Amino acid sequence: MTDQPTPANWYADPSGRHQYRYWDGSSWTEHVSTNGQQFVDPLQPAFGDTVDRVTTVGSHPSPQDVQAMVQGDGRTGAGIPASAETSVGSGTIWTEPVLVVTQKAKLIEVNNQYSVFDQHGRQLAFVNQVGQSAAKKVIRVLTSLDQYMTHKLEITDANGQVQLRLTRPAKFIKSTIIVEGPDGAEIGKVIQDNAMGKIHFTLESHGTKLGSINAENWRAWNFNIRDVNDVEIARITKTWEGLAKTMFTTADNYVVQIHQQIPQPLLSLVVASALTVDTALKQDSRGLS
């Protein structure tokens, strides 16, 4: 991918002292935010910040890169049908028929960071891991124990407004992802049903099953998403990330195709699923991806 600078926006504070810190496009600033309150706190050199700076492999794909993922490249590209490519959304994660999710690639992964684009390469949202202490970052670098720890992600739109909050509580074998709205109210859950064979997740809201996510092979590359009537409503396809990234990093790219209008709360669970698959499964088992 083309190595372009990460755009200016609020991101998870690399120091772990606050919830967010503002990145001006070239460096971290002194402006921070926690629970909606803004402060000033100059960033001192910190372990997590240093790692995030020096291990980035390529963080921001060009529109051409995104379009190549959508069109497929003969390896594991999505190959979106022409009908989906001509569909037009209104420029949000809730209305676009195709979402492209790219993970910020690092040789040593300290914070999970993603970008979400439409099929034409326009950025719609940012996803950042939040709530990590400096000690947890050290554990992530030195061990593989972080796969058993709690992980929290926030999806923000291009203006920095939180759209969804994802929490994967500490787990042993199977995962559960709790999906919440901006106000912290629970929308539903994505529950991993099995650990062997083709991975299967149940989508539920307050105890009611709404659908499922189904791996199409044991390597868990591609998934179909079905509603409670077993009708396919969306599809997640893993795209080719480049040989160097495949060999040396845990970064993954996904294309999400949404086939039809989906009512809430199922839509929130479907949109969250592209990240859920990676957080719940891919980070734990690089050898299977």
N, C-alpha and C positions, 0 to 999 in steps of 0.2 A: 504493500500500500504506500501511497504518497505520504511522506512524513511532514505533516502540517501542524502548526501550533494548536494546542487546546484552546478553544474560544473562551473569552472572558465570561465568568459566571461564578455563582456561589457553589462551592464544592465542599465535601467533607474535610474538616480541619485536619491536616496531616499531623499536627502536633498532638491531637487528641484532647486538647484543653477545651475546645468549644465544639458546637455542632457543625457549624460551617465557617469557612474562611473564603474571602473573595480573591479569585485569581484574575489578574488584569490582562491576561493573554500572554504574558511573558514571565511573570513571577507572582508569588504569593504576597498579598498586601497585609497591612495591620488591621484591616476591617474584618470583624468576626460577628457571628450571630448564633444565639442559642435560644430555642423556644420562641422565636420571633423577635427577640430583643437584640439590638445591635450594640457592639462595643468596639473599643480599640485595644488591640493587644499585639504589639510587635512580635513577629515570629523569630524566635531564636533557633539556631541550628538544632535540629532534632533528628533522632534516628529514623523515624518514619518518613520525614520530609526528605532526607538525603536519599533513602532508598527509592522513593517515588521519583526523584529527579533523575537519578543516574541509571535506572534500569528500564526506562521507557524505550520500547522498540519502535513504536509507530502508533500515534494516538488518535489521529483524526483523518479518516479516509476522505478522498476527494469524491465529488459527485459521480465521476466516472467509475471509481471503485465500487460505489454503492450500486450503480446501475449494472455493473458486471456481476455482482452478487445476485441481483434480481433475475438477470437474464440467464445465468448459469454459465459455467465455463468448461463443461465436459467432465469434471471430476465429481464434485458434490454440490454444484450450484443449484439454485432453486428451480430455474427454468419456469418462471411464472407464466401461466397461460396468457395469450394476447388479450383476452377479455378482461383479465385482472389489471393488466398494464394500462389499459385505456380507461379504467375506472378512475374517477376523480373524487378525492375527499376534500374536506375543508381545512386541512392543515393541522390536525390535532391527532394525538394517539387514539382518540375515540372515534374518529371518522375516516381515517385512511384505510383502504382495502389491503395495503401492503405496508408492513413495518420491517425495517432492517435494523437489527440489533448488533452492534459491534462492541467487543470488549477491548478496553485499553490494555495493550499487550506490555507485559513487564517480565523480565527474566526472573525477578523475585516479586511475587505478588503480595502486597501489603494491604492495599485497599482495592476491593472489586469496584471497577468503574466502567460504565457502559455509555454509549451514545445511541440514540434512536433516530432513524431517518425515515423519510418517505421513500418511495421507489425511485424518485428523481434526485435523491441526494440532499434534500433539504432537511436540516436538523429540526426534529420535533420535540425532543426531550433529552434529559440527562438522567443518569442513574448513578448514585454513589452509595457506597457502604458508609454507614454512620455508626457512632457510638463505640468505636474501638479505642481502647487504652493503648498507651505506649508499650505496656507489657505484652498485650495480646499481639501487637505487631512483631515484637521480638519472637514470640512463639511461632508465628506464621513463617518467619524466615528460617528459624532453626529446627523446626519440627513439622510434622504433618498432623499435629493434634488439633489444629484449628477446625478440621472437618467435623469435629464433635462438638464445637462450641456454637453459641448463639450468633447468628448473623442477621444484621438489619440493613435494609436498603431503602432508599427514598427515590421515587421518580418525580422529577420536577419538569415543568414545561420550559420553553425557551425563555420565559420571563422569570424563571426561578420559583414559580408557584408549585407547591407540592400537589401532586395528583394522586399518588398512591404510596402507601408505606408497606413494606414487606418484612416479615420477621420469620426466620427459620430458627425455632428454639433448638437448644442443644439436643443432639440425637446420638443414637448408637449405630443403628443399621438403616432404618427407614426414616424418611423426613416428612415433616409437616410444614407447610408454608402458610402463615397467617397473613391475609390481605386486608389492609385497613384503608379507610379514606383519609383525606387530609386532616380531619378532626380527631383521628385516632380510633374512630368507631369501626368495629370489625365488620367487613363486608362478607368474607367467606374464607374457606381454607382449600388448599391444594394438598392432598394427602397421598403419600406414596404407599401403594398397596402391596408391593412385593420387592424383593431384593435380588431375585434370581430370574433368569429368562428375560422376556420382553417386558421392560419396565412399564408399569401402569399406575396412573394417578387418578384419584377421584376428585372432582370439583364439587364442593358443597357449600351451602350457605345456611348457617344456623340449624344444622342437622338435616337439611334437605338436599338430596343429591341433585345436581344440575347438569352434570356431564362428566366427561372423562378425558384424560390425555393418554394416548396409547403409542408406545414405541413400535416402530414397524420392523425392527430387527434387534437382535440381542446386543448389538454395539451401540444402540441408542443414538443413532444419528438423526433420524427423522421421526416426527410424531404427527399423528392426526388427532384432532380435538373433536369430540362428538357430544351432542346434547343428550338429554335424558332419553330421547327417542331413538338414539343410536344413529342420528344423521350427522354426517361430517359438516362442521360449521367453520373450521379453520384448520390450518396446517402449519407446522413448524419444520423448517428444513435447515440443516446445518450446511453452511457454505464453506468453500475452500479458503483457508486463512493464510496460505503461503507456507512453503517448506520450512523456512527458518522459524516462523512462529510455531508451527506444528511441533517441531523438534525441541525447541528450547523454552517455550512458554506455555501457560495454561489458557491462553486467550482463545475464545471461540466467537464465531459470527453466526447469526441466525436470521433467516427470513421468515416472517410470519404472514401468511395469507389468510385474510378473513373473507369468507365466501359470501356472507349475507349480513344484514342488519341483525345484531344480537342484543337482546334486552338486558338491562341491568337486573341483578348483580352479576349475571354470567359474563357480560362483556368485560367487567373489571378483572374477573378471574382469567379470562382468555388473554387479555393484554398483559397481565402479570405473568402468564405462563412461560413466555419466552425467557424471562429472567429466572423463573422458578426452576425450569429444567436445568439450567446451568448451575444455579446455586445448590439445588438439592442433589444433583447427581454428578454433573461433569467435573466439578472441582475435586470430587472425592476419588475419581477413577479415571485419570488421564489415559491409562492403558486401554480403557474400553472405548475411548472416543475416536 
